[in-house]
Amino acid sequence: MTPRAGQAGALPAPVAVEGGAMRDGLAWLTHRQPRAELRRDAYRFVLVEGVRPEELAERFGTGPLEPVASERDFWDLPFAREQARRGPVARIGALDGWSFAFESARRPGFDRTRLTHPGTELSRGTRALTVWWEPGLFHFACAEDGEQRYAFTVHEAERHRTGDIPDELSPDRLFPDPAGPATDLSDESRALDAIARTFGVSLPRFALDHGRLPTLPTHPWLGPQAPGGTEARLTFTRHR
């Protein structure tokens, strides 16, 4: 059983969210919530095929599972301060044969040169997908059996791609404006929908928007800064 807020007891196992007749897909992430506690200024997630959430937690975690948290908890000031001190924390679960680690409501600051490509290591013996979105940025990578197969990054007017990307996932098709991702989020929605269709993946909207899922401190998404370098971070102001 999942302990309620304020109750003591053993931590819950990562939940497997049962699929329904209607799949949520991924594009629902572009439907920004009018309620301040459900706004996502940025998000990133990995999906790993054919492994249980417990195994994903063991591969990706830097410590044991921690208490369940809602999306709103990630905006709570004490929680946010603790998270900033300790590093990335994701909520985890599973849906339709893929386990996920989903992180949002943070301002991590994407840096392509320091990206650790977490999905590559997580893909050993299987496949893993990685998505990172921030305003003006979309990154996607597909890895299989410990090797990155292909990836692309669209960061404003800059584009980087590696590997043999399928036509349906080509960044030039998904983000046709050379100036970068559209401000109306239509490009983001098209990219997420293409990923969902290509791989048959989905994230549970109700569980992530309103549910309480186990939390996991994870390995860093960005490697250490190069000696003598300057760190560039994207920061966003949260408007209430």
Residue frames as a rotation matrix with the C-alpha (Angstrom) as fourth column:
MET 1
0.575 0.818 0.000 0.00
0.818 -0.575 0.000 0.00
0.000 0.000 -1.000 0.00
THR 2
-0.214 -0.617 0.757 1.10
0.543 -0.720 -0.433 3.58
0.812 0.319 0.489 -0.60
PRO 3
-0.327 0.091 -0.941 1.46
0.905 -0.258 -0.339 5.53
-0.273 -0.962 0.002 2.66
ARG 4
0.635 0.578 0.513 -0.48
0.663 -0.748 0.022 8.77
0.396 0.326 -0.858 2.75
ALA 5
-0.037 -0.661 0.750 1.22
0.034 -0.751 -0.660 12.06
0.999 0.001 0.050 3.44
GLY 6
-0.028 -0.066 0.997 2.41
-0.877 -0.477 -0.056 12.24
0.479 -0.876 -0.044 7.00
GLN 7
0.893 0.362 0.266 2.12
-0.446 0.793 0.416 8.51
-0.060 -0.491 0.869 7.64
ALA 8
-0.163 -0.958 0.237 5.06
-0.886 0.248 0.392 6.36
-0.434 -0.146 -0.889 8.60
GLY 9
0.683 0.365 0.632 5.75
-0.154 0.918 -0.364 2.99
-0.714 0.152 0.684 7.07
ALA 10
-0.187 -0.774 0.604 7.77
0.522 0.443 0.729 1.18
-0.832 0.452 0.321 4.45
LEU 11
-0.424 -0.024 -0.905 8.36
-0.601 -0.740 0.301 3.02
-0.677 0.672 0.299 1.24
PRO 12
0.624 0.746 0.232 6.19
-0.288 0.496 -0.819 1.84
-0.726 0.444 0.525 -1.64
ALA 13
-0.275 -0.610 0.743 7.52
0.607 0.489 0.626 -0.12
-0.745 0.624 0.236 -4.55
PRO 14
-0.840 -0.019 -0.542 7.56
-0.364 -0.721 0.589 1.76
-0.402 0.693 0.599 -7.86
VAL 15
0.023 0.966 0.259 4.08
-0.197 0.258 -0.946 1.61
-0.980 -0.029 0.196 -9.31
ALA 16
-0.925 -0.100 0.368 3.12
0.327 0.289 0.900 0.04
-0.197 0.952 -0.234 -12.59
VAL 17
-0.434 0.792 -0.431 0.31
-0.531 -0.611 -0.587 2.17
-0.728 -0.026 0.685 -13.97
GLU 18
-0.281 0.388 0.878 -2.22
0.538 0.821 -0.191 0.03
-0.795 0.419 -0.439 -15.79
GLY 19
-0.987 -0.065 -0.146 -2.84
-0.088 -0.535 0.840 0.98
-0.133 0.842 0.523 -19.40
GLY 20
-0.167 0.986 0.012 -6.37
-0.068 0.001 -0.998 1.77
-0.984 -0.167 0.067 -20.50
ALA 21
0.384 0.402 0.831 -8.25
0.772 0.354 -0.528 1.72
-0.507 0.844 -0.174 -23.76
MET 22
0.920 -0.080 0.384 -7.06
0.166 -0.807 -0.567 5.25
0.356 0.585 -0.729 -24.53
ARG 23
0.137 -0.949 -0.284 -3.33
0.988 0.150 -0.027 5.86
0.068 -0.277 0.958 -24.47
ASP 24
0.675 0.070 -0.734 -2.13
0.334 -0.917 0.220 9.20
-0.658 -0.394 -0.642 -23.16
GLY 25
0.633 -0.548 0.547 0.88
0.599 -0.100 -0.794 9.29
0.490 0.830 0.266 -25.47
LEU 26
-0.233 -0.813 -0.534 3.44
0.959 -0.282 0.011 12.04
-0.159 -0.509 0.846 -24.86
ALA 27
-0.535 -0.043 0.844 2.08
0.500 -0.821 0.276 15.17
0.681 0.569 0.461 -26.53
TRP 28
0.602 0.785 -0.147 -0.13
0.566 -0.289 0.772 15.92
0.564 -0.548 -0.618 -23.52
LEU 29
0.010 -0.680 -0.733 3.02
0.951 -0.219 0.216 17.34
-0.308 -0.700 0.645 -21.90
THR 30
-0.810 -0.299 0.504 2.53
0.490 -0.817 0.304 20.43
0.321 0.493 0.809 -24.08
HIS 31
0.178 0.945 0.275 -0.87
0.405 -0.325 0.855 21.12
0.897 -0.041 -0.440 -22.51
ARG 32
-0.789 -0.599 0.136 0.30
0.164 -0.418 -0.893 23.60
0.592 -0.683 0.428 -19.92
GLN 33
-0.116 0.757 -0.643 -1.82
0.951 0.272 0.148 23.68
0.287 -0.594 -0.752 -16.80
PRO 34
0.194 0.238 0.952 -3.46
0.087 -0.970 0.225 26.97
0.977 0.039 -0.209 -15.77
ARG 35
0.991 0.124 -0.044 -2.95
0.047 -0.016 0.999 26.04
0.123 -0.992 -0.022 -12.12
ALA 36
0.498 -0.855 0.142 0.43
-0.809 -0.517 -0.278 27.30
0.311 0.023 -0.950 -10.97
GLU 37
0.164 -0.485 0.859 1.30
-0.729 0.527 0.437 24.13
-0.665 -0.698 -0.267 -9.07
LEU 38
0.485 0.056 0.873 1.08
0.339 0.908 -0.247 22.07
-0.806 0.416 0.422 -12.25
ARG 39
0.904 -0.230 -0.361 3.12
-0.428 -0.533 -0.730 24.29
-0.025 0.815 -0.580 -14.55
ARG 40
0.548 -0.781 0.300 6.24
0.632 0.622 0.463 22.72
-0.548 -0.065 0.834 -15.94
ASP 41
0.684 -0.381 -0.622 8.93
-0.506 -0.862 -0.029 25.19
-0.526 0.335 -0.782 -16.88
ALA 42
-0.195 -0.729 -0.657 11.12
-0.937 0.336 -0.094 22.29
0.289 0.597 -0.748 -18.03
TYR 43
0.668 0.314 0.675 11.07
-0.544 0.825 0.155 18.50
-0.508 -0.470 0.722 -18.02
ARG 44
-0.243 -0.696 -0.675 13.24
-0.907 0.410 -0.096 15.56
0.344 0.589 -0.731 -18.91
PHE 45
0.484 0.444 0.754 12.63
-0.681 0.732 0.007 11.82
-0.549 -0.517 0.656 -18.80
VAL 46
-0.698 -0.585 -0.412 13.96
-0.714 0.607 0.348 8.44
0.047 0.537 -0.842 -19.79
LEU 47
0.565 0.813 0.139 11.88
-0.792 0.582 -0.182 5.46
-0.229 -0.007 0.973 -20.89
VAL 48
-0.615 -0.788 0.011 13.43
-0.774 0.607 0.182 1.98
-0.150 0.104 -0.983 -20.68
GLU 49
0.188 0.754 -0.629 11.79
-0.862 0.434 0.262 -0.96
0.470 0.493 0.732 -22.41
GLY 50
0.449 0.144 -0.882 11.11
-0.131 0.987 0.095 -4.31
0.884 0.073 0.462 -20.77
VAL 51
-0.674 -0.620 -0.401 12.55
0.335 0.227 -0.915 -3.60
0.658 -0.751 0.054 -17.31
ARG 52
0.343 0.787 -0.513 10.62
0.846 -0.021 0.533 -3.23
0.409 -0.616 -0.673 -14.09
PRO 53
0.708 -0.030 0.706 10.70
-0.146 -0.984 0.105 0.07
0.691 -0.177 -0.701 -12.24
GLU 54
0.908 -0.394 0.142 12.72
-0.073 0.186 0.980 -1.57
-0.413 -0.900 0.140 -9.48
GLU 55
0.310 -0.826 0.471 15.45
0.885 0.432 0.175 -2.43
-0.348 0.363 0.864 -11.98
LEU 56
0.362 -0.135 0.922 15.36
0.527 -0.787 -0.322 1.06
0.769 0.603 -0.214 -13.46
ALA 57
0.917 0.005 0.398 15.75
-0.302 -0.644 0.703 2.47
0.260 -0.765 -0.590 -9.95
GLU 58
0.706 -0.690 0.162 18.70
0.321 0.514 0.795 0.18
-0.632 -0.509 0.584 -9.32
ARG 59
0.175 -0.646 0.743 20.41
0.983 0.080 -0.162 1.20
0.045 0.759 0.650 -12.58
PHE 60
0.099 -0.015 0.995 19.70
0.484 -0.873 -0.061 4.93
0.869 0.488 -0.080 -12.45
GLY 61
0.902 0.403 0.154 19.49
0.067 -0.483 0.873 5.70
0.426 -0.777 -0.463 -8.75
THR 62
-0.183 -0.951 0.248 22.23
-0.231 -0.203 -0.951 6.99
0.956 -0.231 -0.183 -6.47
GLY 63
-0.871 -0.010 0.492 20.38
-0.489 0.112 -0.865 5.78
-0.047 -0.994 -0.102 -3.40
PRO 64
-0.775 0.618 0.136 17.26
0.579 0.779 -0.239 3.91
-0.254 -0.106 -0.961 -2.31
LEU 65
-0.252 0.812 0.526 13.74
0.552 -0.326 0.768 4.85
0.795 0.483 -0.366 -3.25
GLU 66
-0.991 -0.068 -0.112 12.36
0.130 -0.622 -0.772 7.73
-0.017 -0.780 0.626 -1.26
PRO 67
-0.418 0.904 -0.096 8.83
0.332 0.054 -0.942 8.79
-0.846 -0.425 -0.323 -0.24
VAL 68
-0.095 0.520 0.849 6.17
0.995 0.049 0.081 9.39
0.001 0.853 -0.522 -2.82
ALA 69
-0.602 -0.091 -0.793 5.72
0.188 -0.982 -0.030 12.91
-0.776 -0.167 0.609 -4.16
SER 70
0.504 0.782 0.367 3.26
0.688 -0.106 -0.717 14.76
-0.522 0.615 -0.592 -6.32
GLU 71
0.049 -0.420 0.906 4.04
0.831 -0.486 -0.271 17.31
0.554 0.766 0.325 -9.00
ARG 72
0.747 0.307 0.590 3.05
-0.015 -0.879 0.476 20.00
0.665 -0.364 -0.652 -6.52
ASP 73
0.867 -0.449 -0.217 5.62
0.334 0.200 0.921 18.71
-0.370 -0.871 0.323 -4.01
PHE 74
0.086 -0.895 0.437 8.39
0.996 0.082 -0.027 19.50
-0.011 0.437 0.899 -6.47
TRP 75
0.047 -0.014 0.999 7.44
0.314 -0.949 -0.028 23.18
0.948 0.315 -0.041 -6.24
ASP 76
0.921 0.286 -0.266 7.40
0.322 -0.170 0.932 23.14
0.221 -0.943 -0.248 -2.45
LEU 77
0.652 -0.687 0.320 10.20
-0.575 -0.723 -0.382 25.42
0.494 0.065 -0.867 -1.25
PRO 78
0.295 -0.591 0.751 11.80
-0.764 0.327 0.557 23.06
-0.575 -0.737 -0.355 1.33
PHE 79
0.620 -0.026 0.784 11.64
0.311 0.926 -0.215 20.18
-0.721 0.377 0.582 -1.16
ALA 80
0.927 -0.250 0.281 13.12
0.201 -0.303 -0.932 22.34
0.318 0.920 -0.230 -3.94
ARG 81
0.517 -0.777 0.360 15.98
-0.842 -0.536 0.053 23.50
0.152 -0.330 -0.931 -1.71
GLU 82
0.270 -0.393 0.879 16.77
-0.429 0.768 0.475 19.93
-0.862 -0.505 0.038 -0.68
GLN 83
0.781 0.087 0.618 16.60
0.454 0.601 -0.657 18.77
-0.429 0.794 0.430 -4.29
ALA 84
0.868 -0.478 0.131 18.95
-0.239 -0.635 -0.734 21.54
0.434 0.606 -0.666 -5.44
ARG 85
0.316 -0.775 0.548 21.46
-0.919 -0.106 0.380 20.56
-0.237 -0.623 -0.745 -2.75
ARG 86
0.101 -0.235 0.967 21.38
-0.271 0.929 0.254 16.83
-0.957 -0.287 0.030 -3.46
GLY 87
-0.890 -0.409 -0.203 21.04
-0.293 0.170 0.941 16.78
-0.350 0.897 -0.271 -7.23
PRO 88
-0.527 0.717 -0.456 18.41
-0.694 -0.053 0.718 15.45
0.491 0.695 0.526 -9.63
VAL 89
-0.738 0.445 0.507 15.35
-0.146 0.629 -0.764 13.63
-0.659 -0.638 -0.399 -8.29
ALA 90
-0.734 0.499 -0.462 12.87
-0.505 0.055 0.861 11.83
0.455 0.865 0.211 -10.54
ARG 91
-0.018 0.776 0.631 9.49
-0.761 0.398 -0.512 10.22
-0.648 -0.489 0.583 -10.04
ILE 92
-0.823 -0.420 -0.383 9.35
-0.568 0.640 0.519 6.70
0.027 0.644 -0.765 -11.39
GLY 93
0.089 0.847 0.524 6.78
-0.513 0.490 -0.705 4.17
-0.854 -0.206 0.478 -12.55
ALA 94
-0.895 -0.346 0.282 5.87
0.028 0.587 0.809 1.99
-0.445 0.732 -0.516 -15.52
LEU 95
0.176 0.950 -0.257 3.30
-0.480 -0.146 -0.865 1.85
-0.860 0.276 0.430 -18.31
ASP 96
0.901 0.359 -0.244 2.78
-0.373 0.355 -0.857 -0.55
-0.221 0.863 0.454 -21.20
GLY 97
0.813 -0.572 0.114 6.07
0.583 0.796 -0.163 -2.41
0.003 0.199 0.980 -20.81
TRP 98
0.000 -0.822 0.570 8.27
0.408 -0.520 -0.750 0.67
0.913 0.233 0.335 -20.41
SER 99
0.330 0.016 -0.944 9.55
0.924 -0.208 0.320 2.03
-0.191 -0.978 -0.084 -17.10
PHE 100
0.371 -0.144 0.918 10.05
0.413 -0.860 -0.301 5.76
0.832 0.490 -0.259 -16.79
ALA 101
-0.156 -0.379 -0.912 11.99
0.925 -0.381 0.000 8.23
-0.348 -0.843 0.409 -14.68
PHE 102
0.239 0.424 0.874 10.39
0.715 -0.686 0.137 11.67
0.658 0.592 -0.466 -15.04
GLU 103
-0.330 -0.424 -0.843 11.80
0.858 -0.508 -0.081 14.91
-0.394 -0.750 0.532 -13.70
SER 104
0.066 0.389 0.919 10.21
0.691 -0.682 0.239 18.33
0.720 0.619 -0.314 -13.95
ALA 105
0.898 0.434 0.071 9.80
0.289 -0.704 0.649 21.71
0.331 -0.562 -0.758 -12.28
ARG 106
0.341 -0.851 -0.400 13.53
0.554 -0.162 0.817 22.28
-0.760 -0.500 0.416 -12.15
ARG 107
0.943 -0.134 -0.304 15.76
-0.307 -0.699 -0.645 24.62
-0.126 0.702 -0.701 -14.13
PRO 108
0.661 -0.698 0.274 18.72
0.434 0.654 0.619 22.35
-0.612 -0.291 0.736 -14.89
GLY 109
0.459 -0.511 -0.726 20.23
-0.668 -0.738 0.097 24.28
-0.586 0.440 -0.680 -17.82
PHE 110
0.903 -0.057 0.426 20.94
0.279 0.832 -0.480 22.07
-0.327 0.552 0.767 -20.82
ASP 111
0.249 -0.874 -0.417 24.55
-0.811 -0.423 0.403 21.79
-0.529 0.238 -0.814 -21.98
ARG 112
0.913 0.202 -0.355 25.08
-0.389 0.698 -0.601 19.48
0.126 0.687 0.716 -24.95
THR 113
0.153 -0.954 -0.259 28.83
-0.496 0.153 -0.854 19.24
0.854 0.260 -0.450 -24.36
ARG 114
-0.692 -0.414 0.591 28.33
-0.702 0.197 -0.684 17.97
0.167 -0.889 -0.427 -20.80
LEU 115
0.371 0.928 0.033 25.33
-0.920 0.362 0.154 15.70
0.131 -0.088 0.988 -21.33
THR 116
-0.465 -0.579 0.670 25.96
-0.724 0.684 0.090 12.29
-0.511 -0.443 -0.737 -19.79
HIS 117
-0.267 0.463 -0.845 23.42
-0.774 0.421 0.474 10.54
0.575 0.780 0.246 -22.05
PRO 118
-0.434 0.074 0.898 21.81
-0.787 0.455 -0.418 8.53
-0.439 -0.888 -0.139 -19.23
GLY 119
0.628 0.778 -0.016 19.74
-0.678 0.536 -0.503 6.46
-0.383 0.326 0.864 -21.65
THR 120
0.228 -0.605 -0.763 22.85
-0.732 0.410 -0.544 4.90
0.642 0.683 -0.350 -23.16
GLU 121
-0.817 -0.545 0.190 23.87
-0.518 0.545 -0.659 3.11
0.255 -0.637 -0.727 -19.98
LEU 122
-0.319 0.782 0.535 20.25
-0.641 0.237 -0.730 2.33
-0.698 -0.576 0.426 -19.10
SER 123
0.446 0.559 -0.699 19.77
-0.894 0.237 -0.380 0.63
-0.047 0.794 0.606 -22.49
ARG 124
-0.654 -0.751 -0.088 22.07
-0.755 0.655 0.022 -2.32
0.041 0.081 -0.996 -21.77
GLY 125
-0.920 0.282 0.272 20.14
0.248 0.957 -0.152 -5.40
-0.303 -0.072 -0.950 -22.85
THR 126
0.065 0.995 0.075 17.20
0.846 -0.015 -0.534 -3.33
-0.530 0.098 -0.842 -24.06
ARG 127
-0.242 -0.093 0.966 16.24
0.705 -0.701 0.109 0.06
0.667 0.707 0.235 -25.54
ALA 128
-0.096 0.208 -0.973 16.01
0.829 -0.524 -0.194 3.46
-0.550 -0.826 -0.122 -23.89
LEU 129
0.138 0.239 0.961 14.64
0.739 -0.671 0.061 6.81
0.660 0.701 -0.270 -25.00
THR 130
-0.395 -0.326 -0.859 15.70
0.816 -0.553 -0.166 10.17
-0.421 -0.767 0.484 -23.61
VAL 131
0.211 0.473 0.856 13.81
0.706 -0.679 0.201 13.46
0.676 0.561 -0.477 -23.92
TRP 132
-0.407 -0.304 -0.861 14.81
0.789 -0.592 -0.164 16.86
-0.460 -0.746 0.481 -22.53
TRP 133
0.113 0.494 0.862 12.66
0.771 -0.591 0.237 19.95
0.627 0.638 -0.448 -23.07
GLU 134
-0.292 -0.059 -0.955 13.18
0.656 -0.738 -0.155 23.55
-0.696 -0.672 0.254 -22.00
PRO 135
0.742 0.577 -0.343 11.85
0.161 -0.649 -0.743 26.68
-0.651 0.496 -0.574 -23.73
GLY 136
0.595 -0.481 -0.644 13.69
-0.789 -0.503 -0.353 26.93
-0.154 0.718 -0.678 -27.06
LEU 137
-0.536 -0.844 -0.013 15.24
-0.843 0.534 0.061 23.45
-0.045 0.043 -0.998 -26.66
PHE 138
0.751 0.626 0.210 14.30
-0.626 0.776 -0.078 19.89
-0.212 -0.073 0.975 -27.58
HIS 139
-0.431 -0.888 -0.160 16.68
-0.901 0.432 0.035 16.94
0.038 0.160 -0.986 -27.22
PHE 140
0.755 0.618 0.220 15.90
-0.616 0.783 -0.088 13.33
-0.227 -0.069 0.972 -28.12
ALA 141
-0.398 -0.880 -0.260 18.10
-0.914 0.406 0.024 10.23
0.085 0.247 -0.965 -28.11
CYS 142
0.832 0.550 -0.075 17.53
-0.546 0.835 0.063 6.54
0.097 -0.011 0.995 -28.78
ALA 143
-0.305 -0.942 0.139 19.99
-0.951 0.294 -0.092 3.99
0.046 -0.161 -0.986 -27.37
GLU 144
0.808 0.524 -0.270 20.10
-0.525 0.848 0.075 0.21
0.268 0.081 0.960 -27.64
ASP 145
0.858 -0.421 -0.296 22.17
0.480 0.861 0.167 -2.33
0.184 -0.285 0.941 -25.75
GLY 146
0.429 -0.696 -0.576 24.56
0.598 -0.259 0.758 0.23
-0.677 -0.670 0.305 -24.33
GLU 147
-0.707 -0.651 0.278 25.11
0.637 -0.414 0.650 2.21
-0.307 0.636 0.707 -27.54
GLN 148
-0.095 0.648 -0.756 23.49
-0.152 -0.760 -0.632 5.41
-0.984 0.055 0.171 -28.73
ARG 149
-0.078 0.169 0.983 21.82
0.860 0.510 -0.020 4.74
-0.505 0.843 -0.185 -32.09
TYR 150
-0.360 -0.032 0.933 20.83
0.654 -0.722 0.227 8.29
0.666 0.692 0.281 -32.96
ALA 151
-0.029 0.305 -0.952 20.07
0.864 -0.471 -0.177 11.61
-0.503 -0.828 -0.250 -31.35
PHE 152
-0.188 -0.086 0.978 19.24
0.662 -0.747 0.062 15.19
0.725 0.659 0.198 -32.16
THR 153
-0.230 0.097 -0.968 19.23
0.801 -0.547 -0.245 18.51
-0.553 -0.832 0.047 -30.35
VAL 154
0.001 0.281 0.960 17.35
0.678 -0.705 0.206 21.60
0.735 0.651 -0.192 -31.52
HIS 155
-0.021 -0.098 -0.995 18.41
0.884 -0.466 0.027 24.61
-0.466 -0.879 0.097 -29.44
GLU 156
0.280 0.261 -0.924 16.95
-0.144 -0.940 -0.309 27.78
-0.949 0.220 -0.225 -30.88
ALA 157
0.695 0.030 -0.719 18.66
-0.703 -0.182 -0.687 28.17
-0.152 0.983 -0.105 -34.30
GLU 158
-0.402 -0.914 -0.058 21.30
-0.914 0.397 0.081 25.49
-0.051 0.085 -0.995 -33.60
ARG 159
0.799 0.600 -0.049 20.83
-0.602 0.795 -0.079 21.86
-0.009 0.092 0.996 -34.65
HIS 160
-0.444 -0.892 0.087 22.99
-0.892 0.449 0.049 18.86
-0.083 -0.056 -0.995 -33.86
ARG 161
0.738 0.675 0.007 22.31
-0.667 0.731 -0.141 15.30
-0.100 0.100 0.990 -34.98
THR 162
-0.501 -0.858 0.115 24.14
-0.833 0.514 0.203 11.99
-0.233 0.006 -0.972 -34.75
GLY 163
-0.648 0.177 0.741 23.43
0.073 0.983 -0.171 8.58
-0.758 -0.057 -0.649 -36.19
ASP 164
-0.931 0.357 0.071 20.92
0.119 0.115 0.986 7.44
0.344 0.927 -0.150 -38.81
ILE 165
-0.719 0.692 -0.056 17.73
-0.231 -0.315 -0.920 9.17
-0.655 -0.649 0.387 -37.71
PRO 166
-0.447 0.637 0.628 14.50
0.833 0.553 0.031 7.76
-0.327 0.537 -0.778 -39.20
ASP 167
-0.716 0.180 0.675 12.63
0.376 -0.715 0.589 10.14
0.588 0.675 0.444 -41.49
GLU 168
0.299 0.954 0.004 9.66
0.480 -0.153 0.864 10.31
0.825 -0.257 -0.504 -39.16
LEU 169
0.680 -0.125 -0.723 11.94
0.689 -0.230 0.687 11.59
-0.252 -0.965 -0.070 -36.38
SER 170
-0.196 -0.788 0.583 14.05
0.890 -0.392 -0.232 13.95
0.411 0.474 0.779 -38.47
PRO 171
-0.283 0.069 -0.957 14.48
0.684 -0.685 -0.252 17.26
-0.673 -0.725 0.146 -36.63
ASP 172
-0.974 -0.074 -0.216 14.06
-0.092 -0.737 0.669 19.11
-0.209 0.671 0.711 -39.94
ARG 173
-0.526 0.846 -0.081 10.61
0.305 0.277 0.911 17.55
0.794 0.455 -0.404 -40.29
LEU 174
0.065 0.570 -0.819 9.60
0.967 0.165 0.192 18.06
0.245 -0.805 -0.541 -36.66
PHE 175
0.235 -0.091 -0.968 11.06
0.488 -0.850 0.199 21.57
-0.841 -0.519 -0.155 -36.31
PRO 176
0.333 -0.066 0.941 10.72
0.943 0.027 -0.332 23.14
-0.004 0.997 0.071 -39.78
ASP 177
0.974 0.020 0.227 11.42
0.034 -0.998 -0.055 26.73
0.226 0.062 -0.972 -38.71
PRO 178
0.223 -0.971 -0.088 15.20
0.558 0.201 -0.805 27.39
0.799 0.130 0.587 -38.95
ALA 179
-0.064 -0.213 0.975 14.85
-0.530 -0.820 -0.214 29.89
0.845 -0.531 -0.060 -36.08
GLY 180
-0.941 -0.328 0.082 14.09
-0.250 0.513 -0.821 27.04
0.227 -0.793 -0.565 -33.68
PRO 181
-0.666 0.706 -0.239 11.14
0.744 0.650 -0.155 25.54
0.045 -0.281 -0.959 -31.78
ALA 182
-0.276 0.677 0.682 7.86
0.225 -0.644 0.731 27.38
0.934 0.355 0.026 -32.20
THR 183
-0.907 -0.074 0.415 6.76
-0.339 -0.459 -0.821 29.43
0.251 -0.885 0.391 -29.21
ASP 184
0.018 0.989 0.143 3.23
-0.974 -0.015 0.227 28.01
0.226 -0.144 0.963 -29.49
LEU 185
-0.324 -0.303 0.896 4.66
-0.666 0.746 0.011 24.56
-0.672 -0.593 -0.443 -28.63
SER 186
0.729 0.636 -0.253 3.31
-0.620 0.458 -0.637 23.02
-0.289 0.621 0.729 -31.86
ASP 187
0.177 -0.750 -0.637 6.78
-0.677 0.378 -0.632 21.69
0.715 0.543 -0.441 -32.77
GLU 188
-0.697 -0.399 0.596 7.21
-0.717 0.413 -0.561 20.18
-0.022 -0.819 -0.574 -29.32
SER 189
0.131 0.851 0.509 3.81
-0.646 0.463 -0.607 18.51
-0.752 -0.249 0.610 -29.61
ARG 190
0.745 0.114 -0.658 4.66
-0.642 0.392 -0.659 17.14
0.183 0.913 0.365 -33.08
ALA 191
-0.261 -0.929 -0.261 7.98
-0.709 0.368 -0.601 15.75
0.655 0.028 -0.755 -31.85
LEU 192
-0.629 0.068 0.774 6.45
-0.672 0.454 -0.586 14.08
-0.391 -0.889 -0.240 -28.81
ASP 193
0.476 0.873 0.104 3.65
-0.641 0.426 -0.639 12.61
-0.602 0.237 0.762 -30.89
ALA 194
0.499 -0.361 -0.788 6.15
-0.694 0.377 -0.613 11.23
0.519 0.853 -0.062 -33.42
ILE 195
-0.640 -0.748 0.178 8.20
-0.684 0.449 -0.575 9.58
0.350 -0.489 -0.799 -30.65
ALA 196
-0.303 0.613 0.730 5.07
-0.654 0.423 -0.627 8.07
-0.693 -0.667 0.273 -29.11
ARG 197
0.721 0.617 -0.316 3.90
-0.635 0.405 -0.658 6.65
-0.278 0.675 0.684 -32.46
THR 198
0.201 -0.725 -0.658 7.31
-0.759 0.310 -0.573 5.35
0.620 0.615 -0.488 -33.52
PHE 199
-0.764 -0.635 -0.117 7.99
-0.381 0.590 -0.712 3.45
0.520 -0.499 -0.693 -30.30
GLY 200
0.058 0.881 -0.470 4.48
0.187 0.452 0.872 2.87
0.981 -0.138 -0.139 -28.97
VAL 201
-0.662 -0.394 -0.638 5.27
0.687 0.021 -0.726 4.67
0.300 -0.919 0.257 -25.72
SER 202
0.298 0.788 0.538 3.15
0.199 -0.603 0.773 6.68
0.933 -0.123 -0.337 -23.36
LEU 203
-0.903 -0.425 -0.065 3.42
0.161 -0.193 -0.968 8.49
0.399 -0.884 0.242 -20.04
PRO 204
-0.195 0.897 -0.396 0.48
0.932 0.295 0.209 8.39
0.305 -0.328 -0.894 -17.59
ARG 205
-0.353 0.059 0.934 -1.01
0.141 -0.983 0.115 11.88
0.925 0.173 0.339 -17.53
PHE 206
0.663 0.690 0.290 -3.15
-0.173 -0.235 0.956 11.55
0.728 -0.684 -0.036 -14.41
ALA 207
0.694 -0.436 -0.573 -0.40
0.712 0.530 0.460 9.86
0.103 -0.728 0.678 -12.39
LEU 208
-0.364 -0.921 0.139 2.16
0.896 -0.387 -0.218 12.54
0.255 0.045 0.966 -13.28
ASP 209
-0.373 0.278 0.886 -0.20
0.026 -0.951 0.309 15.50
0.928 0.138 0.347 -12.99
HIS 210
0.257 0.687 0.680 -2.17
-0.709 -0.344 0.616 14.48
0.657 -0.640 0.399 -9.91
GLY 211
0.822 0.116 -0.558 -0.72
0.152 0.899 0.411 11.27
0.549 -0.422 0.721 -8.48
ARG 212
0.527 -0.693 0.491 1.99
-0.820 -0.264 0.508 10.56
-0.222 -0.671 -0.708 -5.94
LEU 213
0.845 -0.308 -0.437 4.83
-0.027 0.792 -0.610 8.44
0.534 0.527 0.661 -7.28
PRO 214
0.698 -0.656 -0.287 8.01
0.593 0.304 0.746 7.12
-0.401 -0.691 0.601 -5.63
THR 215
0.879 -0.463 -0.116 10.96
-0.472 -0.808 -0.353 9.50
0.070 0.365 -0.928 -5.88
LEU 216
0.709 -0.693 0.127 14.51
0.677 0.720 0.152 8.53
-0.197 -0.022 0.980 -6.70
PRO 217
0.494 -0.669 -0.555 17.77
-0.473 -0.742 0.474 10.50
-0.729 0.028 -0.684 -6.51
THR 218
0.931 -0.054 0.360 19.39
0.317 0.606 -0.729 9.83
-0.179 0.793 0.582 -9.87
HIS 219
-0.103 -0.984 0.146 22.78
0.865 -0.016 0.502 10.01
-0.492 0.178 0.853 -11.48
PRO 220
-0.117 0.041 -0.992 23.52
-0.094 -0.995 -0.030 13.47
-0.989 0.089 0.121 -12.92
TRP 221
0.744 0.423 0.518 22.41
0.508 0.148 -0.849 14.32
-0.435 0.894 -0.104 -16.43
LEU 222
0.849 -0.495 0.184 25.31
-0.237 -0.668 -0.706 16.75
0.472 0.556 -0.684 -16.87
GLY 223
0.417 -0.796 -0.439 28.96
0.821 0.537 -0.193 15.90
0.390 -0.280 0.877 -16.33
PRO 224
0.310 -0.365 -0.878 31.39
0.659 -0.583 0.475 18.14
-0.685 -0.726 0.059 -14.45
GLN 225
0.974 0.027 -0.224 32.39
-0.106 -0.822 -0.560 21.43
-0.199 0.569 -0.798 -15.97
ALA 226
0.547 -0.824 0.147 35.66
0.667 0.323 -0.671 21.44
0.506 0.465 0.726 -17.88
PRO 227
0.115 -0.576 -0.809 38.58
0.856 -0.356 0.375 23.06
-0.504 -0.736 0.452 -16.00
GLY 228
-0.779 -0.488 -0.394 38.73
0.308 -0.845 0.437 26.76
-0.546 0.219 0.809 -16.68
GLY 229
-0.654 0.596 0.466 35.36
0.532 -0.076 0.843 26.75
0.538 0.800 -0.267 -18.40
THR 230
-0.857 0.492 0.151 32.38
-0.489 -0.688 -0.536 28.85
-0.160 -0.533 0.831 -17.63
GLU 231
-0.747 0.628 0.217 29.06
0.585 0.777 -0.233 27.23
-0.315 -0.048 -0.948 -16.94
ALA 232
-0.828 0.560 -0.003 26.09
-0.468 -0.688 0.554 28.38
0.308 0.461 0.832 -18.95
ARG 233
-0.774 0.630 -0.064 22.70
0.545 0.612 -0.572 27.83
-0.322 -0.478 -0.818 -17.34
LEU 234
-0.540 0.723 0.430 19.22
0.082 -0.464 0.882 28.64
0.838 0.512 0.191 -18.55
THR 235
-0.876 0.304 -0.375 17.09
0.392 -0.007 -0.920 30.12
-0.282 -0.953 -0.113 -15.80
PHE 236
-0.424 0.833 0.356 13.38
0.347 -0.213 0.913 30.76
0.837 0.510 -0.199 -15.84
THR 237
-0.917 0.209 0.340 11.20
-0.397 -0.547 -0.736 32.89
0.032 -0.810 0.585 -13.61
ARG 238
-0.654 0.732 -0.189 8.13
0.718 0.680 0.149 31.21
0.238 -0.039 -0.971 -12.25
HIS 239
-0.807 0.451 0.382 5.09
-0.419 -0.892 0.168 33.52
0.417 -0.025 0.909 -12.49
ARG 240
-0.766 0.605 -0.216 2.18
0.606 0.570 -0.555 32.98
-0.213 -0.556 -0.804 -10.15
